[in-house]
Amino acid sequence: TLLRAKMATIAPSTVSLTQTTVYEPESDQLLMYLTGPAGCGKSHSVYAAQNFAKDFSHHMALMFDDSTFWFTACTGSAAALWGGVTIHSAAHLNKDKITRDLKEQWKEVRVLIIDEISYFSDSDLSKLEKNLRLLRDRPDIPYGGLSIVFAGDFHQSKTMSGSPIYESWLIQWHGSLNCTMMLEGSHRFADDPE
């Protein structure tokens, strides 16, 4: 709820925010879908949330580094914009076995950002959920207990193979999300002269 409160304070000056599902305060695992049309401020919102988390961690004397708030994307070009990696690489989706060394990479991760989620197929999501349980050594908790922000717009682009997440009734998607934020309006070129 603290993150939601901070996002609400930054949103009015940068984007129009409509929250359609309320994050349950008793749950400490955030599984959020952040969506809106091109140019509405999805990337800006994620960046602002990262800065808030970094400042909050600093003030509370908690560790915060690049892996605490891990930026990934479904495409290499989107991942490069964040300075991150693809989710396929980060979560080892193409590996047959999860080793101790691979688990070590996920030890300090608290929030996983996955940009361009519309490129993810239903089978990719199922594999991600399974791998995160293994990587976090928490086999009984969805996504290994990790907080995740799935960002993207299913109207902008579609998966390259397999079925889109929203077309399949996946418990990993429809049954797990506890927050949806829809950003409205386009701000990308608002200050450009005509």
N, C-alpha and C positions, 0 to 999 in steps of 0.2 A: 504494500500500500504506500510505502514511502516513495518508491519509484513512480508509482502512478500519480501521487501528489505532486512530485517534482515535474513530471511530464505535463501535468495539467497547468502548472505555472508557466512553463516555457511555451506551451502550444499556442495560446491566444495571439502572441506576437509573431509567430512564425507560420502556423498552419491552423486550419479549422479542424477541430478534433471531435469525433463522435465516438463514444465508447458504447458498444452494443452488448457486451458481456462484462460483468463486474468480476474482477479478480477476487477469489475467495480468500479473505484474510487469514483463515485458519490453515491454509496451505502455504508451505514455504517454497513450493516448486512452481515457477511461472512457466506456462506453456502458452505463448502469445502468438497470435497471427496479426501482423502489422501490415495493413494494405491501404491502397489508394491509387489513384491514377498517376501517370508519369508526371513528375515535377511537383508532386504534392508535399514532399518533405520527408519521405520515409528515411532516406539516408541521413538527413539532418537530425531527425528525431533519435535515431540510433546513436549518432555521434554525440548528441547532447546527453543521452542517457549514460553513455560511456564516461563522459567527462564528469557527470554527477557522481557516478559510482567510484571513479578515481578520487575525486575530492572527498567524498564521504569516507572512503577507506583510509585516506591519508589522515583525516581528522580523528578517526576512531583507532588509529595506529594498527590498521589491518594491512596485510600484504596486498599489493595490487601491481600486476605487471601485464605484459601483452597476452599471457595465457589466461588471466583472470576473466577477461571479457573477450572471448575468442571470436574474431571475425572470420567467417567463411562465406563462400557463395557457391552456387551450383555451376557457375561457369568460370573459367580462368580469367576472362577479362573483367568480370565483376569483382572477383577476389583480388585482382591486382589493384583495383581502385581503393580498396580498403587496406592494402598492404598485407592481406591475409592469404589463405590458401583455399583450394576447393574443399568442399565438405567431403567429397569422395576420398581425398588424400588425408584430411585431418582425422576422419573417423575410420579410416582404413577399410572402406567399403569394398575394395577389390582384393583384400587379403583373405586367405583361407583360414588363418589362425591368428588369434590375438595373443601376443606374447607379453611377458612382464615389462619389457622395455616400452612397448606401445602403451601399456596401462600407465606407465610413469608420466608420459606426456599429458595425461588427463587429470593428474592428481590435484592441480591447483585451479583447474577451470571451474568457474562458478556460473558464468552465463555464456551460452553459445548463441551466436548470431548466424543465421543462414539467410543470405540475400538471394534474390531471384528464385524463390521457392517454387515458382510455377514451372521451372525446368525439371523439378524433381518428380519422378514417377512413383506410383503406389508401391512398387517393389523396392525402390530406393529408400522410401520412408520406412518400410518394414525392416530392411537391412540396417538402417541407421539406428532404429530403436533397439534392435537386438544387439548391435555392436556397442552402443553406449552402455547398456546393462553390463556387458562383459568388461568394457574399458574402465568402468567406474567400480567394478566389483560389487554391484548392487543389483543382483538378478531379479529381485522381486518388485522393483520400482520402475514404472515407465521411464524410459530414457535414462535409466540409472540415477534418477533423482536430480538430474541436471536441469537448470532453468534454460529455456530456449526461446528465442525470438525468431519466428519464421517471418521473413519480410518479402513482400512481392505482390504482384498483381496478376491474378489468373487471366485477366482480360488482355494483358500485354503480350504474353508469350506462353508457349506450351512446351511440354516435355518432348524431348527428341525421340524417346522410345518408351513403350509401355503406356499405361493409362495415367492420366492426371490424378493427383491426390483426391481432388474433390469428387471425381466420378465414381470412386470405389468407396464402399462403406468400410473404412478402416478405423478400428478402435484407436489406432495410434494417432489419427487425425481428429475425426469427428467425436471420439469418446474421450480425448485427452486434453484438448485445448480448454484453458480456463480463462482466457482473456482474448478479446478481439478488438483491435483499434483500427478504425477506418479514418484515414486522413482525407480531407476534401479540398478541392480547388487545386489550381496549378500555380506555383510560385516561381518556377524555374526561370522564366523570362520576365518576371513582373517589373524589374527595374531597367530592362533594356529599352533604349530609345527605339522608336519605330522606324 
